[in-house]
Amino acid sequence: MKVRKNMIAIMLLACVGCMGCAKEQPKTDAGNEIKSEDTRNTENETESGNTGSAAGKQDFPEKFQETVNGVTFDTVIQISEEAELGNLHQVTATLQQPDIGKAKAMFSEGKTVTEEKNETGSGEDGIEYPSYTANYEDGAFLRASTVLVYSTPVFEKVYGAFRLDNDYNADKYSKDAVMEIGDPRTIFDTVLKNINGAGYQLEETAYDYYALDHETMEKEYRAFDKSGQELGADTLSWGAENDCYFFTAVQQHEGLPVYFGSQDFPEDGESNRPIQVLYSADGIERLEVSRLYSFSEPGETVSLLDFGTIAETVSKKYGDVIGASYTVKRAELYKMPVKQTDSTYDIKIVWLFEVTESGVDSDTGKEYEYTQYMFVDAADGTEVFF
């Protein structure tokens, strides 16, 4: 089992869009990119694209700075340090699901069940799947279907003090502190054993964490009633026993992160990652697992195009749009599952491009700025759609 601790660079996104179509949102979201300390071999780096049709790992610069067909590339290029770009292969995949029996045995141990339901749900392509729900006397609950969710009342308290999405405040917490509850790496290894113990087969993983100290949580706590009115926190007490870690993690394959967004939520921010864990001195307080994949045996080797050729595809999409300006801020290399008709996924190696559109609204006369996402096949240079 390979596990890597990442360093995440956090940047505020003005808005979130999807591929070629932008959608305005309030400036409360924070996009987070998977970025290790040393993401690539820096030998023979250049400040712009390379010539030639195929690229090795050393051929990708840290930044690509050019204007192509009117599109500005001021682009940070991110590649996992674990990836061996000369040893990537064609593969297919299927979605994993938890084993309900194993999940029950793991999370129900020592608990009294007050309510449980065994049902059948309808998943992708109308395929039926078993679904299990249990509520426990201590206020915890378990949901196991196509995804796995386990949660205790501790999470509800922490959720009011630590926020990765709306009213973002994660930057208030340390990303490298080691607290008395234990070493983060050792704890995450324990979490992985629990995930695999619930029926998943998770091998390569990259994770990040936040050290949630009780002093900061007390200052940051906010809660609202159904009408949106803020509730007082006078009845809550905070102490060292409330210290905990919050982990976010992504699956990897052949050293590259497996893309986890969707058509509705294409951004690859931390709040959208498929593994989310809250861990205290008492153990797991919240675990969410979704969209993990099982991969086929490797097929033919995949050769990647140089970045300049890939950039041309992006410039063709945005360069002919009248009345707006486009700046490409970031490009990150992913393995992207693309759904096939037989419920399997073709795994493409893609560049995710984060593109900022700016201009003046013709109706209001106000300046605007959107962030949208585009995906380009790293092997053949074509745009990839969900």
BALOBA-1460 file (C-alpha; in Angstrom, 3 decimals):
// residues 386
<rec num="1" residu="m" x="0.000" y="0.000" z="0.000"/>
<rec num="2" residu="k" x="1.472" y="3.325" z="-1.057"/>
<rec num="3" residu="v" x="0.546" y="6.429" z="0.890"/>
<rec num="4" residu="r" x="1.876" y="9.916" z="0.233"/>
<rec num="5" residu="k" x="1.509" y="13.068" z="2.289"/>
<rec num="6" residu="n" x="0.943" y="16.018" z="-0.023"/>
<rec num="7" residu="m" x="1.483" y="19.703" z="0.393"/>
<rec num="8" residu="i" x="-1.577" y="21.653" z="-0.813"/>
<rec num="9" residu="a" x="-1.449" y="25.148" z="-2.240"/>
<rec num="10" residu="i" x="-4.725" y="26.905" z="-1.478"/>
<rec num="11" residu="m" x="-6.083" y="29.615" z="-3.675"/>
<rec num="12" residu="l" x="-9.374" y="31.416" z="-3.712"/>
<rec num="13" residu="l" x="-11.513" y="30.973" z="-6.790"/>
<rec num="14" residu="a" x="-13.749" y="33.811" z="-7.781"/>
<rec num="15" residu="c" x="-16.362" y="31.450" z="-9.148"/>
<rec num="16" residu="v" x="-16.745" y="27.879" z="-10.207"/>
<rec num="17" residu="g" x="-17.707" y="26.867" z="-13.722"/>
<rec num="18" residu="c" x="-17.850" y="23.639" z="-15.592"/>
<rec num="19" residu="m" x="-15.665" y="22.864" z="-18.578"/>
<rec num="20" residu="g" x="-16.692" y="25.199" z="-21.375"/>
<rec num="21" residu="c" x="-19.710" y="26.703" z="-19.578"/>
<rec num="22" residu="a" x="-19.096" y="29.103" z="-16.695"/>
<rec num="23" residu="k" x="-21.390" y="29.522" z="-13.750"/>
<rec num="24" residu="e" x="-21.095" y="32.438" z="-11.360"/>
<rec num="25" residu="q" x="-20.940" y="31.758" z="-7.630"/>
<rec num="26" residu="p" x="-20.136" y="33.812" z="-4.538"/>
<rec num="27" residu="k" x="-16.496" y="34.157" z="-3.538"/>
<rec num="28" residu="t" x="-16.804" y="31.704" z="-0.669"/>
<rec num="29" residu="d" x="-15.374" y="28.576" z="-2.295"/>
<rec num="30" residu="a" x="-11.728" y="27.685" z="-2.073"/>
<rec num="31" residu="g" x="-10.171" y="25.481" z="-4.715"/>
<rec num="32" residu="n" x="-7.327" y="23.258" z="-3.608"/>
<rec num="33" residu="e" x="-4.875" y="21.589" z="-5.876"/>
<rec num="34" residu="i" x="-2.987" y="18.374" z="-5.222"/>
<rec num="35" residu="k" x="0.581" y="19.551" z="-5.160"/>
<rec num="36" residu="s" x="3.548" y="17.720" z="-3.681"/>
<rec num="37" residu="e" x="6.675" y="19.475" z="-2.520"/>
<rec num="38" residu="d" x="8.618" y="18.410" z="-5.619"/>
<rec num="39" residu="t" x="6.218" y="17.661" z="-8.429"/>
<rec num="40" residu="r" x="8.626" y="17.011" z="-11.251"/>
<rec num="41" residu="n" x="12.189" y="16.559" z="-12.398"/>
<rec num="42" residu="t" x="13.464" y="20.095" z="-12.965"/>
<rec num="43" residu="e" x="16.334" y="19.171" z="-15.232"/>
<rec num="44" residu="n" x="16.214" y="21.049" z="-18.540"/>
<rec num="45" residu="e" x="13.255" y="23.189" z="-17.484"/>
<rec num="46" residu="t" x="12.031" y="25.890" z="-19.820"/>
<rec num="47" residu="e" x="9.626" y="28.768" z="-19.352"/>
<rec num="48" residu="s" x="7.431" y="27.788" z="-22.274"/>
<rec num="49" residu="g" x="6.330" y="24.763" z="-24.279"/>
<rec num="50" residu="n" x="8.567" y="22.147" z="-25.820"/>
<rec num="51" residu="t" x="8.763" y="21.099" z="-29.428"/>
<rec num="52" residu="g" x="8.355" y="17.494" z="-30.445"/>
<rec num="53" residu="s" x="5.361" y="15.193" z="-30.219"/>
<rec num="54" residu="a" x="6.037" y="13.151" z="-27.083"/>
<rec num="55" residu="a" x="7.284" y="14.235" z="-23.691"/>
<rec num="56" residu="g" x="9.160" y="12.622" z="-20.842"/>
<rec num="57" residu="k" x="8.786" y="13.794" z="-17.258"/>
<rec num="58" residu="q" x="11.763" y="16.131" z="-17.524"/>
<rec num="59" residu="d" x="10.224" y="17.892" z="-20.528"/>
<rec num="60" residu="f" x="7.399" y="19.554" z="-18.608"/>
<rec num="61" residu="p" x="8.306" y="22.964" z="-17.181"/>
<rec num="62" residu="e" x="7.097" y="24.217" z="-13.830"/>
<rec num="63" residu="k" x="5.374" y="27.114" z="-15.582"/>
<rec num="64" residu="f" x="4.152" y="27.703" z="-19.115"/>
<rec num="65" residu="q" x="4.025" y="31.393" z="-19.975"/>
<rec num="66" residu="e" x="2.913" y="32.296" z="-23.487"/>
<rec num="67" residu="t" x="0.033" y="33.890" z="-25.353"/>
<rec num="68" residu="v" x="-1.450" y="31.493" z="-27.901"/>
<rec num="69" residu="n" x="-4.281" y="32.551" z="-30.216"/>
<rec num="70" residu="g" x="-5.171" y="35.382" z="-27.834"/>
<rec num="71" residu="v" x="-5.308" y="33.125" z="-24.777"/>
<rec num="72" residu="t" x="-2.889" y="33.984" z="-21.967"/>
<rec num="73" residu="f" x="-1.068" y="31.064" z="-20.427"/>
<rec num="74" residu="d" x="0.363" y="32.014" z="-17.043"/>
<rec num="75" residu="t" x="0.118" y="28.410" z="-16.044"/>
<rec num="76" residu="v" x="1.518" y="26.496" z="-13.105"/>
<rec num="77" residu="i" x="2.041" y="22.884" z="-14.182"/>
<rec num="78" residu="q" x="1.457" y="20.245" z="-11.522"/>
<rec num="79" residu="i" x="2.502" y="16.626" z="-11.791"/>
<rec num="80" residu="s" x="2.592" y="14.167" z="-8.907"/>
<rec num="81" residu="e" x="6.142" y="13.418" z="-7.824"/>
<rec num="82" residu="e" x="5.139" y="9.748" z="-7.651"/>
<rec num="83" residu="a" x="4.277" y="9.512" z="-11.350"/>
<rec num="84" residu="e" x="6.588" y="7.726" z="-13.768"/>
<rec num="85" residu="l" x="5.474" y="9.386" z="-16.969"/>
<rec num="86" residu="g" x="7.388" y="6.946" z="-19.132"/>
<rec num="87" residu="n" x="5.598" y="4.002" z="-17.524"/>
<rec num="88" residu="l" x="1.879" y="4.852" z="-17.798"/>
<rec num="89" residu="h" x="-0.530" y="2.339" z="-19.321"/>
<rec num="90" residu="q" x="-3.961" y="1.970" z="-20.839"/>
<rec num="91" residu="v" x="-6.387" y="0.565" z="-18.268"/>
<rec num="92" residu="t" x="-10.094" y="0.293" z="-17.574"/>
<rec num="93" residu="a" x="-11.830" y="0.413" z="-14.206"/>
<rec num="94" residu="t" x="-14.989" y="-0.369" z="-12.294"/>
<rec num="95" residu="l" x="-16.470" y="1.443" z="-9.313"/>
<rec num="96" residu="q" x="-15.929" y="-0.108" z="-5.913"/>
<rec num="97" residu="q" x="-18.613" y="-0.379" z="-3.265"/>
<rec num="98" residu="p" x="-18.352" y="-1.115" z="0.452"/>
<rec num="99" residu="d" x="-19.174" y="-4.553" z="1.812"/>
<rec num="100" residu="i" x="-22.193" y="-3.937" z="4.037"/>
<rec num="101" residu="g" x="-21.501" y="-6.904" z="6.300"/>
<rec num="102" residu="k" x="-17.885" y="-5.871" z="6.872"/>
<rec num="103" residu="a" x="-18.864" y="-2.236" z="7.423"/>
<rec num="104" residu="k" x="-21.468" y="-3.234" z="10.017"/>
<rec num="105" residu="a" x="-19.001" y="-5.445" z="11.858"/>
<rec num="106" residu="m" x="-16.384" y="-2.695" z="11.923"/>
<rec num="107" residu="f" x="-18.450" y="0.315" z="12.965"/>
<rec num="108" residu="s" x="-21.150" y="-1.366" z="15.060"/>
<rec num="109" residu="e" x="-18.767" y="-3.044" z="17.464"/>
<rec num="110" residu="g" x="-19.684" y="-2.150" z="21.055"/>
<rec num="111" residu="k" x="-22.677" y="-0.047" z="19.968"/>
<rec num="112" residu="t" x="-26.392" y="-0.465" z="20.554"/>
<rec num="113" residu="v" x="-28.493" y="-0.190" z="17.394"/>
<rec num="114" residu="t" x="-31.669" y="1.835" z="17.898"/>
<rec num="115" residu="e" x="-32.846" y="1.689" z="14.275"/>
<rec num="116" residu="e" x="-31.686" y="-0.042" z="11.124"/>
<rec num="117" residu="k" x="-32.932" y="-0.453" z="7.570"/>
<rec num="118" residu="n" x="-31.996" y="-2.844" z="4.794"/>
<rec num="119" residu="e" x="-33.202" y="-1.497" z="1.465"/>
<rec num="120" residu="t" x="-32.522" y="-1.645" z="-2.245"/>
<rec num="121" residu="g" x="-31.533" y="1.425" z="-4.195"/>
<rec num="122" residu="s" x="-31.023" y="2.230" z="-7.854"/>
<rec num="123" residu="g" x="-27.554" y="3.258" z="-8.955"/>
<rec num="124" residu="e" x="-25.892" y="4.088" z="-12.266"/>
<rec num="125" residu="d" x="-27.624" y="2.681" z="-15.346"/>
<rec num="126" residu="g" x="-30.592" y="1.669" z="-13.177"/>
<rec num="127" residu="i" x="-28.655" y="-1.170" z="-11.533"/>
<rec num="128" residu="e" x="-30.077" y="-2.086" z="-8.126"/>
<rec num="129" residu="y" x="-27.786" y="-2.264" z="-5.111"/>
<rec num="130" residu="p" x="-28.229" y="-3.069" z="-1.416"/>
<rec num="131" residu="s" x="-28.413" y="-0.176" z="1.014"/>
<rec num="132" residu="y" x="-27.992" y="-0.285" z="4.795"/>
<rec num="133" residu="t" x="-28.667" y="2.377" z="7.432"/>
<rec num="134" residu="a" x="-28.129" y="2.132" z="11.175"/>
<rec num="135" residu="n" x="-28.604" y="4.653" z="13.979"/>
<rec num="136" residu="y" x="-26.885" y="4.000" z="17.299"/>
<rec num="137" residu="e" x="-27.749" y="4.845" z="20.883"/>
<rec num="138" residu="d" x="-24.703" y="7.113" z="21.220"/>
<rec num="139" residu="g" x="-25.919" y="9.318" z="18.363"/>
<rec num="140" residu="a" x="-23.641" y="7.857" z="15.682"/>
<rec num="141" residu="f" x="-24.941" y="6.529" z="12.377"/>
<rec num="142" residu="l" x="-23.755" y="4.349" z="9.493"/>
<rec num="143" residu="r" x="-24.784" y="4.507" z="5.831"/>
<rec num="144" residu="a" x="-23.480" y="1.888" z="3.407"/>
<rec num="145" residu="s" x="-24.652" y="1.685" z="-0.189"/>
<rec num="146" residu="t" x="-22.639" y="2.794" z="-3.210"/>
<rec num="147" residu="v" x="-20.803" y="5.048" z="-0.740"/>
<rec num="148" residu="l" x="-19.816" y="4.706" z="2.902"/>
<rec num="149" residu="v" x="-20.583" y="7.274" z="5.616"/>
<rec num="150" residu="y" x="-19.994" y="6.857" z="9.327"/>
<rec num="151" residu="s" x="-20.475" y="9.797" z="11.682"/>
<rec num="152" residu="t" x="-20.662" y="10.614" z="15.392"/>
<rec num="153" residu="p" x="-22.047" y="13.669" z="17.227"/>
<rec num="154" residu="v" x="-18.477" y="14.985" z="17.533"/>
<rec num="155" residu="f" x="-18.525" y="15.789" z="13.831"/>
<rec num="156" residu="e" x="-21.559" y="18.056" z="14.212"/>
<rec num="157" residu="k" x="-19.685" y="20.173" z="16.740"/>
<rec num="158" residu="v" x="-16.476" y="20.332" z="14.698"/>
<rec num="159" residu="y" x="-18.407" y="21.077" z="11.504"/>
<rec num="160" residu="g" x="-19.418" y="24.411" z="12.991"/>
<rec num="161" residu="a" x="-15.773" y="25.343" z="13.546"/>
<rec num="162" residu="f" x="-13.994" y="23.960" z="10.471"/>
<rec num="163" residu="r" x="-15.283" y="24.753" z="6.992"/>
<rec num="164" residu="l" x="-13.813" y="23.734" z="3.634"/>
<rec num="165" residu="d" x="-16.613" y="25.054" z="1.436"/>
<rec num="166" residu="n" x="-19.122" y="27.774" z="2.367"/>
<rec num="167" residu="d" x="-17.715" y="30.401" z="4.735"/>
<rec num="168" residu="y" x="-14.284" y="28.857" z="4.202"/>
<rec num="169" residu="n" x="-11.954" y="29.068" z="7.193"/>
<rec num="170" residu="a" x="-9.608" y="26.086" z="6.804"/>
<rec num="171" residu="d" x="-6.653" y="28.451" z="6.444"/>
<rec num="172" residu="k" x="-6.965" y="29.222" z="10.154"/>
<rec num="173" residu="y" x="-5.626" y="25.757" z="11.006"/>
<rec num="174" residu="s" x="-2.163" y="24.249" z="10.757"/>
<rec num="175" residu="k" x="-1.377" y="21.743" z="8.009"/>
<rec num="176" residu="d" x="1.768" y="20.332" z="9.566"/>
<rec num="177" residu="a" x="1.272" y="20.372" z="13.351"/>
<rec num="178" residu="v" x="1.493" y="17.113" z="15.283"/>
<rec num="179" residu="m" x="-0.894" y="16.996" z="18.227"/>
<rec num="180" residu="e" x="-0.892" y="14.839" z="21.337"/>
<rec num="181" residu="i" x="-3.561" y="12.532" z="19.922"/>
<rec num="182" residu="g" x="-0.929" y="10.930" z="17.681"/>
<rec num="183" residu="d" x="1.216" y="11.083" z="14.570"/>
<rec num="184" residu="p" x="-0.898" y="11.955" z="11.493"/>
<rec num="185" residu="r" x="0.848" y="9.393" z="9.262"/>
<rec num="186" residu="t" x="0.268" y="6.578" z="11.739"/>
<rec num="187" residu="i" x="-3.348" y="7.641" z="12.192"/>
<rec num="188" residu="f" x="-3.986" y="7.766" z="8.453"/>
<rec num="189" residu="d" x="-2.538" y="4.275" z="8.082"/>
<rec num="190" residu="t" x="-5.113" y="3.172" z="10.661"/>
<rec num="191" residu="v" x="-7.871" y="4.907" z="8.681"/>
<rec num="192" residu="l" x="-6.809" y="3.059" z="5.517"/>
<rec num="193" residu="k" x="-7.040" y="-0.255" z="7.351"/>
<rec num="194" residu="n" x="-10.592" y="0.659" z="8.348"/>
<rec num="195" residu="i" x="-11.502" y="1.608" z="4.771"/>
<rec num="196" residu="n" x="-10.128" y="-1.661" z="3.402"/>
<rec num="197" residu="g" x="-11.692" y="-3.502" z="6.314"/>
<rec num="198" residu="a" x="-15.082" y="-2.187" z="5.137"/>
<rec num="199" residu="g" x="-14.651" y="-3.964" z="1.799"/>
<rec num="200" residu="y" x="-12.659" y="-1.535" z="-0.336"/>
<rec num="201" residu="q" x="-9.340" y="-2.310" z="-1.981"/>
<rec num="202" residu="l" x="-7.397" y="0.929" z="-1.745"/>
<rec num="203" residu="e" x="-3.687" y="0.807" z="-2.516"/>
<rec num="204" residu="e" x="-2.118" y="4.046" z="-3.740"/>
<rec num="205" residu="t" x="-3.270" y="7.133" z="-1.840"/>
<rec num="206" residu="a" x="-2.224" y="10.759" z="-1.387"/>
<rec num="207" residu="y" x="-3.545" y="12.689" z="1.602"/>
<rec num="208" residu="d" x="-3.410" y="16.037" z="3.381"/>
<rec num="209" residu="y" x="-4.563" y="16.954" z="6.848"/>
<rec num="210" residu="y" x="-5.512" y="19.834" z="9.093"/>
<rec num="211" residu="a" x="-4.679" y="19.893" z="12.799"/>
<rec num="212" residu="l" x="-7.861" y="21.183" z="14.433"/>
<rec num="213" residu="d" x="-6.839" y="22.601" z="17.797"/>
<rec num="214" residu="h" x="-9.530" y="23.415" z="20.331"/>
<rec num="215" residu="e" x="-8.451" y="27.036" z="20.803"/>
<rec num="216" residu="t" x="-8.975" y="27.883" z="17.133"/>
<rec num="217" residu="m" x="-12.190" y="25.879" z="16.935"/>
<rec num="218" residu="e" x="-13.637" y="27.812" z="19.858"/>
<rec num="219" residu="k" x="-12.907" y="31.098" z="18.072"/>
<rec num="220" residu="e" x="-14.211" y="29.890" z="14.716"/>
<rec num="221" residu="y" x="-17.387" y="28.090" z="15.774"/>
<rec num="222" residu="r" x="-20.564" y="29.235" z="14.047"/>
<rec num="223" residu="a" x="-23.966" y="27.568" z="13.821"/>
<rec num="224" residu="f" x="-27.280" y="28.632" z="12.305"/>
<rec num="225" residu="d" x="-30.897" y="27.650" z="12.721"/>
<rec num="226" residu="k" x="-33.197" y="26.751" z="9.824"/>
<rec num="227" residu="s" x="-34.085" y="30.386" z="9.239"/>
<rec num="228" residu="g" x="-30.427" y="31.328" z="8.849"/>
<rec num="229" residu="q" x="-30.105" y="33.067" z="12.200"/>
<rec num="230" residu="e" x="-26.788" y="32.511" z="13.945"/>
<rec num="231" residu="l" x="-27.015" y="30.519" z="17.166"/>
<rec num="232" residu="g" x="-25.028" y="31.315" z="20.262"/>
<rec num="233" residu="a" x="-22.198" y="29.032" z="21.333"/>
<rec num="234" residu="d" x="-22.344" y="29.837" z="25.039"/>
<rec num="235" residu="t" x="-23.380" y="26.313" z="25.975"/>
<rec num="236" residu="l" x="-20.392" y="24.683" z="24.237"/>
<rec num="237" residu="s" x="-17.146" y="23.978" z="26.034"/>
<rec num="238" residu="w" x="-13.824" y="23.373" z="24.301"/>
<rec num="239" residu="g" x="-10.769" y="21.635" z="25.688"/>
<rec num="240" residu="a" x="-7.779" y="19.529" z="24.643"/>
<rec num="241" residu="e" x="-10.095" y="16.520" z="24.430"/>
<rec num="242" residu="n" x="-11.645" y="18.191" z="21.353"/>
<rec num="243" residu="d" x="-8.369" y="18.320" z="19.384"/>
<rec num="244" residu="c" x="-8.585" y="16.281" z="16.197"/>
<rec num="245" residu="y" x="-7.263" y="15.841" z="12.658"/>
<rec num="246" residu="f" x="-9.228" y="16.274" z="9.462"/>
<rec num="247" residu="f" x="-7.883" y="14.316" z="6.485"/>
<rec num="248" residu="t" x="-8.748" y="14.609" z="2.803"/>
<rec num="249" residu="a" x="-7.370" y="12.020" z="0.401"/>
<rec num="250" residu="v" x="-7.405" y="10.972" z="-3.232"/>
<rec num="251" residu="q" x="-6.869" y="7.617" z="-4.880"/>
<rec num="252" residu="q" x="-3.816" y="7.259" z="-7.102"/>
<rec num="253" residu="h" x="-2.933" y="4.890" z="-9.931"/>
<rec num="254" residu="e" x="0.561" y="4.579" z="-11.355"/>
<rec num="255" residu="g" x="1.449" y="7.581" z="-9.229"/>
<rec num="256" residu="l" x="-1.145" y="9.950" z="-10.718"/>
<rec num="257" residu="p" x="-4.210" y="11.146" z="-8.795"/>
<rec num="258" residu="v" x="-7.533" y="9.736" z="-9.995"/>
<rec num="259" residu="y" x="-9.863" y="12.588" z="-10.916"/>
<rec num="260" residu="f" x="-12.863" y="12.781" z="-8.599"/>
<rec num="261" residu="g" x="-15.010" y="15.642" z="-9.890"/>
<rec num="262" residu="s" x="-18.242" y="15.458" z="-11.837"/>
<rec num="263" residu="q" x="-20.062" y="17.384" z="-14.538"/>
<rec num="264" residu="d" x="-21.941" y="19.391" z="-11.912"/>
<rec num="265" residu="f" x="-18.916" y="19.854" z="-9.640"/>
<rec num="266" residu="p" x="-15.802" y="19.738" z="-11.823"/>
<rec num="267" residu="e" x="-13.509" y="21.579" z="-9.423"/>
<rec num="268" residu="d" x="-10.812" y="19.461" z="-7.795"/>
<rec num="269" residu="g" x="-10.894" y="21.190" z="-4.416"/>
<rec num="270" residu="e" x="-10.384" y="19.497" z="-1.072"/>
<rec num="271" residu="s" x="-14.055" y="19.645" z="-0.138"/>
<rec num="272" residu="n" x="-14.788" y="17.481" z="-3.181"/>
<rec num="273" residu="r" x="-12.245" y="14.739" z="-2.497"/>
<rec num="274" residu="p" x="-13.530" y="11.146" z="-2.301"/>
<rec num="275" residu="i" x="-12.067" y="10.368" z="1.139"/>
<rec num="276" residu="q" x="-12.769" y="12.644" z="4.119"/>
<rec num="277" residu="v" x="-11.962" y="11.726" z="7.702"/>
<rec num="278" residu="l" x="-12.311" y="13.363" z="11.109"/>
<rec num="279" residu="y" x="-10.179" y="11.624" z="13.735"/>
<rec num="280" residu="s" x="-9.980" y="12.364" z="17.468"/>
<rec num="281" residu="a" x="-8.336" y="10.686" z="20.452"/>
<rec num="282" residu="d" x="-11.382" y="8.376" z="20.488"/>
<rec num="283" residu="g" x="-10.877" y="7.283" z="16.884"/>
<rec num="284" residu="i" x="-12.868" y="7.944" z="13.723"/>
<rec num="285" residu="e" x="-15.587" y="10.550" z="14.243"/>
<rec num="286" residu="r" x="-16.486" y="10.944" z="10.564"/>
<rec num="287" residu="l" x="-15.613" y="8.873" z="7.511"/>
<rec num="288" residu="e" x="-16.883" y="9.484" z="3.988"/>
<rec num="289" residu="v" x="-15.762" y="7.270" z="1.110"/>
<rec num="290" residu="s" x="-17.041" y="7.603" z="-2.449"/>
<rec num="291" residu="r" x="-15.997" y="6.874" z="-6.033"/>
<rec num="292" residu="l" x="-13.036" y="4.585" z="-5.564"/>
<rec num="293" residu="y" x="-12.068" y="2.397" z="-8.514"/>
<rec num="294" residu="s" x="-10.679" y="-1.067" z="-9.208"/>
<rec num="295" residu="f" x="-8.287" y="-1.065" z="-12.157"/>
<rec num="296" residu="s" x="-7.621" y="-3.680" z="-14.814"/>
<rec num="297" residu="e" x="-4.220" y="-5.133" z="-15.583"/>
<rec num="298" residu="p" x="-2.057" y="-2.634" z="-17.486"/>
<rec num="299" residu="g" x="-2.302" y="-2.592" z="-21.263"/>
<rec num="300" residu="e" x="-0.167" y="-0.728" z="-23.756"/>
<rec num="301" residu="t" x="2.154" y="2.055" z="-22.660"/>
<rec num="302" residu="v" x="0.782" y="5.585" z="-23.119"/>
<rec num="303" residu="s" x="3.039" y="8.317" z="-24.513"/>
<rec num="304" residu="l" x="2.245" y="11.913" z="-23.606"/>
<rec num="305" residu="l" x="2.308" y="14.894" z="-25.948"/>
<rec num="306" residu="d" x="4.459" y="17.906" z="-25.141"/>
<rec num="307" residu="f" x="2.708" y="20.693" z="-23.271"/>
<rec num="308" residu="g" x="2.860" y="23.190" z="-26.124"/>
<rec num="309" residu="t" x="0.771" y="20.877" z="-28.304"/>
<rec num="310" residu="i" x="-1.763" y="20.413" z="-25.501"/>
<rec num="311" residu="a" x="-1.959" y="24.185" z="-25.011"/>
<rec num="312" residu="e" x="-2.997" y="24.608" z="-28.640"/>
<rec num="313" residu="t" x="-6.179" y="22.628" z="-27.955"/>
<rec num="314" residu="v" x="-7.056" y="24.990" z="-25.104"/>
<rec num="315" residu="s" x="-6.310" y="28.072" z="-27.182"/>
<rec num="316" residu="k" x="-8.535" y="26.856" z="-30.029"/>
<rec num="317" residu="k" x="-11.476" y="26.481" z="-27.648"/>
<rec num="318" residu="y" x="-11.211" y="29.942" z="-26.079"/>
<rec num="319" residu="g" x="-9.273" y="31.997" z="-28.594"/>
<rec num="320" residu="d" x="-12.189" y="32.665" z="-30.934"/>
<rec num="321" residu="v" x="-14.622" y="33.802" z="-28.231"/>
<rec num="322" residu="i" x="-15.463" y="37.474" z="-28.760"/>
<rec num="323" residu="g" x="-15.678" y="39.951" z="-25.896"/>
<rec num="324" residu="a" x="-13.940" y="37.991" z="-23.151"/>
<rec num="325" residu="s" x="-10.381" y="37.410" z="-22.017"/>
<rec num="326" residu="y" x="-9.046" y="34.032" z="-20.933"/>
<rec num="327" residu="t" x="-6.124" y="33.245" z="-18.670"/>
<rec num="328" residu="v" x="-5.028" y="29.690" z="-17.973"/>
<rec num="329" residu="k" x="-3.875" y="29.614" z="-14.347"/>
<rec num="330" residu="r" x="-3.195" y="25.955" z="-13.651"/>
<rec num="331" residu="a" x="-2.769" y="22.587" z="-15.349"/>
<rec num="332" residu="e" x="-2.688" y="19.335" z="-13.395"/>
<rec num="333" residu="l" x="-2.197" y="15.810" z="-14.686"/>
<rec num="334" residu="y" x="-4.856" y="13.285" z="-13.678"/>
<rec num="335" residu="k" x="-6.181" y="9.855" z="-14.532"/>
<rec num="336" residu="m" x="-9.797" y="10.487" z="-15.463"/>
<rec num="337" residu="p" x="-12.486" y="7.766" z="-15.489"/>
<rec num="338" residu="v" x="-14.773" y="8.157" z="-18.528"/>
<rec num="339" residu="k" x="-17.989" y="6.133" z="-18.342"/>
<rec num="340" residu="q" x="-18.633" y="3.490" z="-21.002"/>
<rec num="341" residu="t" x="-21.932" y="1.834" z="-21.945"/>
<rec num="342" residu="d" x="-21.173" y="-1.397" z="-20.025"/>
<rec num="343" residu="s" x="-20.733" y="0.310" z="-16.621"/>
<rec num="344" residu="t" x="-16.959" y="0.211" z="-16.923"/>
<rec num="345" residu="y" x="-14.693" y="3.229" z="-17.198"/>
<rec num="346" residu="d" x="-12.027" y="3.996" z="-19.736"/>
<rec num="347" residu="i" x="-9.170" y="5.605" z="-17.821"/>
<rec num="348" residu="k" x="-7.743" y="8.531" z="-19.751"/>
<rec num="349" residu="i" x="-4.670" y="10.487" z="-18.789"/>
<rec num="350" residu="v" x="-5.777" y="14.110" z="-18.941"/>
<rec num="351" residu="w" x="-4.673" y="17.614" z="-18.195"/>
<rec num="352" residu="l" x="-7.148" y="19.532" z="-16.045"/>
<rec num="353" residu="f" x="-6.981" y="23.221" z="-16.987"/>
<rec num="354" residu="e" x="-8.241" y="25.923" z="-14.670"/>
<rec num="355" residu="v" x="-9.254" y="28.845" z="-16.863"/>
<rec num="356" residu="t" x="-10.300" y="32.320" z="-15.754"/>
<rec num="357" residu="e" x="-12.704" y="34.223" z="-17.991"/>
<rec num="358" residu="s" x="-12.953" y="37.969" z="-17.454"/>
<rec num="359" residu="g" x="-14.755" y="40.780" z="-19.212"/>
<rec num="360" residu="v" x="-17.548" y="43.330" z="-18.952"/>
<rec num="361" residu="d" x="-21.181" y="42.250" z="-18.789"/>
<rec num="362" residu="s" x="-22.969" y="43.722" z="-21.807"/>
<rec num="363" residu="d" x="-26.230" y="44.132" z="-19.875"/>
<rec num="364" residu="t" x="-24.993" y="45.583" z="-16.592"/>
<rec num="365" residu="g" x="-21.697" y="47.122" z="-17.650"/>
<rec num="366" residu="k" x="-20.036" y="45.509" z="-14.643"/>
<rec num="367" residu="e" x="-16.783" y="43.638" z="-14.740"/>
<rec num="368" residu="y" x="-17.000" y="39.901" z="-14.101"/>
<rec num="369" residu="e" x="-14.656" y="36.967" z="-13.584"/>
<rec num="370" residu="y" x="-15.444" y="33.259" z="-13.776"/>
<rec num="371" residu="t" x="-13.405" y="30.127" z="-13.238"/>
<rec num="372" residu="q" x="-14.081" y="27.180" z="-15.483"/>
<rec num="373" residu="y" x="-12.447" y="23.848" z="-16.195"/>
<rec num="374" residu="m" x="-11.369" y="22.059" z="-19.354"/>
<rec num="375" residu="f" x="-9.917" y="18.576" z="-19.809"/>
<rec num="376" residu="v" x="-7.504" y="17.591" z="-22.577"/>
<rec num="377" residu="d" x="-6.307" y="14.068" z="-23.349"/>
<rec num="378" residu="a" x="-2.578" y="14.094" z="-22.612"/>
<rec num="379" residu="a" x="-1.927" y="11.409" z="-25.239"/>
<rec num="380" residu="d" x="-3.841" y="12.666" z="-28.288"/>
<rec num="381" residu="g" x="-4.583" y="16.344" z="-27.514"/>
<rec num="382" residu="t" x="-8.380" y="16.131" z="-27.858"/>
<rec num="383" residu="e" x="-10.842" y="17.663" z="-25.416"/>
<rec num="384" residu="v" x="-12.316" y="15.135" z="-22.961"/>
<rec num="385" residu="f" x="-15.926" y="15.355" z="-21.788"/>
<rec num="386" residu="f" x="-17.735" y="13.583" z="-18.943"/>
